[in-house]
């Protein structure tokens, strides 16, 4: 059983998954910092520093000065302001991740789209792969199309 667990633990998929989780948690910290330290302060300029965290409904019917006072009193509360804040943070975070992935994909596309010069072509007669500059197929000895009559006589 120990041998089977060792085989399972050192397989490539488990190691790849572990690395992905570690990088994912580091990436989460990075995105959270971007949202909290860059986007949220800029967004607060336009929203007038709105704070939804104090929006709540006390389910016992009493009025409380703030959310903490309601919780200290032991009242059940529907803290919908925290939910609104969470939704806004999620949207901002999703947008930041979208921008990041879009940038990475753009870099990947520019690397993939580098022109690759084709060094071969296919003989139209025997379908063999031959050099792109060949005027006569070395396999079937056919004179290829586009070759002038003078060149054909020389071959």
MODELLER restraints for C-alpha pairs under 7 A, 6 or more apart:
rsr = mdl.restraints
at = mdl.atoms
rsr.add(forms.Gaussian(group=physical.xy_distance, feature=features.Distance(at['CA:31:A'], at['CA:93:A']), mean=6.70, stdev=0.5))
rsr.add(forms.Gaussian(group=physical.xy_distance, feature=features.Distance(at['CA:35:A'], at['CA:92:A']), mean=6.69, stdev=0.5))
rsr.add(forms.Gaussian(group=physical.xy_distance, feature=features.Distance(at['CA:35:A'], at['CA:93:A']), mean=6.23, stdev=0.5))
rsr.add(forms.Gaussian(group=physical.xy_distance, feature=features.Distance(at['CA:44:A'], at['CA:50:A']), mean=6.86, stdev=0.5))
rsr.add(forms.Gaussian(group=physical.xy_distance, feature=features.Distance(at['CA:52:A'], at['CA:81:A']), mean=4.51, stdev=0.5))
rsr.add(forms.Gaussian(group=physical.xy_distance, feature=features.Distance(at['CA:52:A'], at['CA:82:A']), mean=6.48, stdev=0.5))
rsr.add(forms.Gaussian(group=physical.xy_distance, feature=features.Distance(at['CA:52:A'], at['CA:84:A']), mean=6.66, stdev=0.5))
rsr.add(forms.Gaussian(group=physical.xy_distance, feature=features.Distance(at['CA:52:A'], at['CA:85:A']), mean=6.03, stdev=0.5))
rsr.add(forms.Gaussian(group=physical.xy_distance, feature=features.Distance(at['CA:53:A'], at['CA:81:A']), mean=4.61, stdev=0.5))
rsr.add(forms.Gaussian(group=physical.xy_distance, feature=features.Distance(at['CA:53:A'], at['CA:82:A']), mean=4.79, stdev=0.5))
rsr.add(forms.Gaussian(group=physical.xy_distance, feature=features.Distance(at['CA:53:A'], at['CA:85:A']), mean=6.65, stdev=0.5))
rsr.add(forms.Gaussian(group=physical.xy_distance, feature=features.Distance(at['CA:54:A'], at['CA:66:A']), mean=6.26, stdev=0.5))
rsr.add(forms.Gaussian(group=physical.xy_distance, feature=features.Distance(at['CA:54:A'], at['CA:67:A']), mean=5.67, stdev=0.5))
rsr.add(forms.Gaussian(group=physical.xy_distance, feature=features.Distance(at['CA:54:A'], at['CA:81:A']), mean=6.04, stdev=0.5))
rsr.add(forms.Gaussian(group=physical.xy_distance, feature=features.Distance(at['CA:55:A'], at['CA:79:A']), mean=6.29, stdev=0.5))
rsr.add(forms.Gaussian(group=physical.xy_distance, feature=features.Distance(at['CA:55:A'], at['CA:80:A']), mean=6.21, stdev=0.5))
rsr.add(forms.Gaussian(group=physical.xy_distance, feature=features.Distance(at['CA:55:A'], at['CA:81:A']), mean=4.38, stdev=0.5))
rsr.add(forms.Gaussian(group=physical.xy_distance, feature=features.Distance(at['CA:56:A'], at['CA:67:A']), mean=6.58, stdev=0.5))
rsr.add(forms.Gaussian(group=physical.xy_distance, feature=features.Distance(at['CA:56:A'], at['CA:77:A']), mean=6.49, stdev=0.5))
rsr.add(forms.Gaussian(group=physical.xy_distance, feature=features.Distance(at['CA:56:A'], at['CA:78:A']), mean=5.48, stdev=0.5))
rsr.add(forms.Gaussian(group=physical.xy_distance, feature=features.Distance(at['CA:56:A'], at['CA:79:A']), mean=4.31, stdev=0.5))
rsr.add(forms.Gaussian(group=physical.xy_distance, feature=features.Distance(at['CA:56:A'], at['CA:80:A']), mean=5.60, stdev=0.5))
rsr.add(forms.Gaussian(group=physical.xy_distance, feature=features.Distance(at['CA:56:A'], at['CA:81:A']), mean=6.13, stdev=0.5))
rsr.add(forms.Gaussian(group=physical.xy_distance, feature=features.Distance(at['CA:57:A'], at['CA:77:A']), mean=5.61, stdev=0.5))
rsr.add(forms.Gaussian(group=physical.xy_distance, feature=features.Distance(at['CA:57:A'], at['CA:78:A']), mean=5.09, stdev=0.5))
rsr.add(forms.Gaussian(group=physical.xy_distance, feature=features.Distance(at['CA:57:A'], at['CA:79:A']), mean=6.54, stdev=0.5))
rsr.add(forms.Gaussian(group=physical.xy_distance, feature=features.Distance(at['CA:58:A'], at['CA:75:A']), mean=6.57, stdev=0.5))
rsr.add(forms.Gaussian(group=physical.xy_distance, feature=features.Distance(at['CA:58:A'], at['CA:76:A']), mean=6.13, stdev=0.5))
rsr.add(forms.Gaussian(group=physical.xy_distance, feature=features.Distance(at['CA:58:A'], at['CA:77:A']), mean=4.47, stdev=0.5))
rsr.add(forms.Gaussian(group=physical.xy_distance, feature=features.Distance(at['CA:58:A'], at['CA:78:A']), mean=6.39, stdev=0.5))
rsr.add(forms.Gaussian(group=physical.xy_distance, feature=features.Distance(at['CA:59:A'], at['CA:76:A']), mean=5.46, stdev=0.5))
rsr.add(forms.Gaussian(group=physical.xy_distance, feature=features.Distance(at['CA:59:A'], at['CA:77:A']), mean=5.44, stdev=0.5))
rsr.add(forms.Gaussian(group=physical.xy_distance, feature=features.Distance(at['CA:59:A'], at['CA:78:A']), mean=6.91, stdev=0.5))
rsr.add(forms.Gaussian(group=physical.xy_distance, feature=features.Distance(at['CA:60:A'], at['CA:75:A']), mean=6.27, stdev=0.5))
rsr.add(forms.Gaussian(group=physical.xy_distance, feature=features.Distance(at['CA:60:A'], at['CA:76:A']), mean=6.65, stdev=0.5))
rsr.add(forms.Gaussian(group=physical.xy_distance, feature=features.Distance(at['CA:64:A'], at['CA:70:A']), mean=5.55, stdev=0.5))
rsr.add(forms.Gaussian(group=physical.xy_distance, feature=features.Distance(at['CA:119:A'], at['CA:131:A']), mean=6.10, stdev=0.5))
rsr.add(forms.Gaussian(group=physical.xy_distance, feature=features.Distance(at['CA:119:A'], at['CA:132:A']), mean=5.52, stdev=0.5))
rsr.add(forms.Gaussian(group=physical.xy_distance, feature=features.Distance(at['CA:120:A'], at['CA:129:A']), mean=6.35, stdev=0.5))
rsr.add(forms.Gaussian(group=physical.xy_distance, feature=features.Distance(at['CA:120:A'], at['CA:130:A']), mean=5.41, stdev=0.5))
rsr.add(forms.Gaussian(group=physical.xy_distance, feature=features.Distance(at['CA:120:A'], at['CA:131:A']), mean=4.36, stdev=0.5))
rsr.add(forms.Gaussian(group=physical.xy_distance, feature=features.Distance(at['CA:120:A'], at['CA:132:A']), mean=4.37, stdev=0.5))
rsr.add(forms.Gaussian(group=physical.xy_distance, feature=features.Distance(at['CA:121:A'], at['CA:129:A']), mean=5.72, stdev=0.5))
rsr.add(forms.Gaussian(group=physical.xy_distance, feature=features.Distance(at['CA:121:A'], at['CA:130:A']), mean=5.48, stdev=0.5))
rsr.add(forms.Gaussian(group=physical.xy_distance, feature=features.Distance(at['CA:121:A'], at['CA:131:A']), mean=6.07, stdev=0.5))
rsr.add(forms.Gaussian(group=physical.xy_distance, feature=features.Distance(at['CA:121:A'], at['CA:132:A']), mean=5.03, stdev=0.5))
rsr.add(forms.Gaussian(group=physical.xy_distance, feature=features.Distance(at['CA:122:A'], at['CA:128:A']), mean=5.55, stdev=0.5))
rsr.add(forms.Gaussian(group=physical.xy_distance, feature=features.Distance(at['CA:122:A'], at['CA:129:A']), mean=4.64, stdev=0.5))
rsr.add(forms.Gaussian(group=physical.xy_distance, feature=features.Distance(at['CA:122:A'], at['CA:130:A']), mean=5.96, stdev=0.5))
rsr.add(forms.Gaussian(group=physical.xy_distance, feature=features.Distance(at['CA:123:A'], at['CA:129:A']), mean=6.36, stdev=0.5))
rsr.add(forms.Gaussian(group=physical.xy_distance, feature=features.Distance(at['CA:123:A'], at['CA:130:A']), mean=6.58, stdev=0.5))
rsr.add(forms.Gaussian(group=physical.xy_distance, feature=features.Distance(at['CA:123:A'], at['CA:137:A']), mean=6.58, stdev=0.5))
rsr.add(forms.Gaussian(group=physical.xy_distance, feature=features.Distance(at['CA:126:A'], at['CA:140:A']), mean=6.38, stdev=0.5))
rsr.add(forms.Gaussian(group=physical.xy_distance, feature=features.Distance(at['CA:130:A'], at['CA:137:A']), mean=6.90, stdev=0.5))
rsr.add(forms.Gaussian(group=physical.xy_distance, feature=features.Distance(at['CA:135:A'], at['CA:143:A']), mean=6.17, stdev=0.5))
rsr.add(forms.Gaussian(group=physical.xy_distance, feature=features.Distance(at['CA:135:A'], at['CA:144:A']), mean=5.39, stdev=0.5))
rsr.add(forms.Gaussian(group=physical.xy_distance, feature=features.Distance(at['CA:135:A'], at['CA:147:A']), mean=6.27, stdev=0.5))
rsr.add(forms.Gaussian(group=physical.xy_distance, feature=features.Distance(at['CA:136:A'], at['CA:142:A']), mean=5.61, stdev=0.5))
rsr.add(forms.Gaussian(group=physical.xy_distance, feature=features.Distance(at['CA:136:A'], at['CA:143:A']), mean=4.52, stdev=0.5))
rsr.add(forms.Gaussian(group=physical.xy_distance, feature=features.Distance(at['CA:136:A'], at['CA:144:A']), mean=5.52, stdev=0.5))
rsr.add(forms.Gaussian(group=physical.xy_distance, feature=features.Distance(at['CA:137:A'], at['CA:143:A']), mean=6.60, stdev=0.5))
rsr.add(forms.Gaussian(group=physical.xy_distance, feature=features.Distance(at['CA:137:A'], at['CA:144:A']), mean=6.99, stdev=0.5))
rsr.add(forms.Gaussian(group=physical.xy_distance, feature=features.Distance(at['CA:143:A'], at['CA:152:A']), mean=6.65, stdev=0.5))
